Amino acid sequence: MHRNLRTFINQLRSEKEIVEIHTEVDPYLEIPEIHRRVISEEGPALLFTNVKGKDIPVVTNLFGTIKRVDMAFGPKPEQLVKELVGSIDELMPPSPSVLWKKKGMIKDVLSLGTKTVNKNKAPLLETFTTNVNMQDLPALTGWHLDSNPFVTLPLVYTEHPDKHEHNLGMYRIEIKEKNKTGIHWQIHKGGGFHHYAAEQKNEALPVTLFLGGPPSLMISAIAPLPEAVPELMFSSMLMGEKLSLAHVDGHPHPLIAEAEFAFGGIVPPHVREPEGPFGDHYGYYSWAHDFPVFNVDKMWKRKDAIYPATVVGKPKQEDYFIGEYLQRLMSPLFPVVMNGVRDLWTYAETGFHALAGAVVRESYYKEGLAHAFRIMGEGQLTLTKFLMVTNKPVNLQNFAELAEGVLERFLPERDLLIIHDTSMDTLDYTGRKFNTGSKAIMTGLGEPVRELKRTYEGGTISGIHDVGVFCGGCLTVSGPSFEEAPDFAEKLLVNGHDSFKDWPLVFLVDDASIAATQAEFLWTTFTRFDPAYDVYAKSTIDRNRIKYEGTIIIDARMKPFYPDVVETREDIDKLVTDRWDEYFKK
């Protein structure tokens, strides 16, 4: 669809989907706040041509609406995935008549991949230097507690030191010094696997950091692809043509010919330095932790390079729309990869990993639980903290519909499984220990066992000052803060017993009014509890079996040991408000 960033920007111009801001703006906090206000209104992409202290323009909010995501890729990738999935039975085994019938699709597939182009056909190679200064980049500082400017749309290319399989991942890059950055790859990501393999051999890992290029590259770097699926091939599928690569003597990796920048260097073995804090896509700060460093020694760039960036924070941000597109694109594959999984959705409002929902097959007793385990073992889905599954066909994007499908079938003694002491998403601090926490599976399978209440009529409860109804069977209640009464959820099991008897799921929160919208409800609840610590229910132990009974209460209040919520600093809020007309003057 688009071979580079330029053709996409030109399309945005022609569709009046981008605004150029010529007023001088600061990459420290000011650009991010402008971006956040525009994206909250589902406004246009932004091209900042006059960045304070820099001579490189910045483009943001490229994918900040469903329309622009569709403009970037068109309908063909989704059509091809659906056609491939729909053709599996016909093509196994293949026959001449079927191959002829599918010749158009086969031609499309065979046209994908990579191709090597001459250096004079690679705009990336227009400028080269070994005198690299990463601090010359107009990298953004998104939140005032961020430790440094960060590269927020990095395309980090690595290869396995033995197998030479490649990975293209989006691992945030903290600009620390002229030639050194932090690199935030986790152990469960492809780049982290490659670095681990190199460290076992006591070797440095060569790394190439790209910025820009085809929009498909940015999506491919984020996509939760199986380890065996090459990101460059996936990018080619999104483009609908081969991806152009260039090769340079002395550099171990191919270079994306149409990229804006490429930085070459190494990640040395057994070196860790503090990285962060950073306001991340969960809507909180991730704290400083030790991560590898990237030592940069060479740079290629276009002569008139444009710096692409995004801003993350409390949903909805730009990554919300990217995630929605990827799930829409890949959803036909789930039943193929995971037989018995009819539909699957992760919720951007929770940072994706905190909550997933699935519709599964239930042809015999508890078959759905087996499919839940299958989901929990698949790629990045292994990071899922809370998984809800039902066999009832529901629209998973409407979480209330999923929750009701589960809760009308839910029996606590049978359908709640909590798995303690597991690995967790690095950005999720609810588990009280870095990279460690717990998971839960809640199933609602078979025929309904109750009719759900939709109006609360339980009367007053000691200590509770507000009650909200999110959906049938699910309440939000607010009372004292965690600091005032850390054991209040446990007391609710007794005090609220009669009032909650018709409500299988209750969330204890700081403000019960969050029940009014899906976005606020999901973000405020599922990012603020760990199943092993914060799920309360009456229970008995029968030999090795924990049997829960009655209402499940989840303590989703803010805890004093959680990171701070990201918030715009007051002076920046005032600055952007005062200058708003300057930015968008005709």
Protein Blocks (a to p, Z undefined) as FASTA:
>chain_A
ZZbfklmmmmmmmnopaccdfbdcdfehklmmmmmmmmmnopacdddfbdghiabdcdeh
klmcfklmmmmnommlmmmmmmmmmmmmmmmccdfklmmmmmmmmmmmmmgccddddfkl
mmklmpccfbdcfklpccdcfbfkbfbdcdfbbccddddfklopacddddddddfblmbc
cddddfkbmklmmmmmmmmnopacdddddeehjfklmmmmmpccdfklcfklmmmmmnop
acdddddehiabdcdfkbmbdcdddddehiacdedjdddfkopacddddddddddfbdcd
dfklccddddddddddfklmmmmmmmmmmmmmmmmmmghiabdcddfknoommpccdddd
dfbghklmmmmmmmmmgcjllmpmbdcddfbdcdfklmmlmmmmmmmmpcfklmcccdeh
iaddfklcknopghiacddddddehjdfbdcdfbdcebpaehiabdcdfbghiacddddd
fklmmmlmmmmmmmmmmmmmmmmbdcddfblklmmpmklmmmmmmmmccfklmpccdddd
ehjaccdehjddddfbdcfkbccdddddfklmmmmmmmmmmmmpZZ
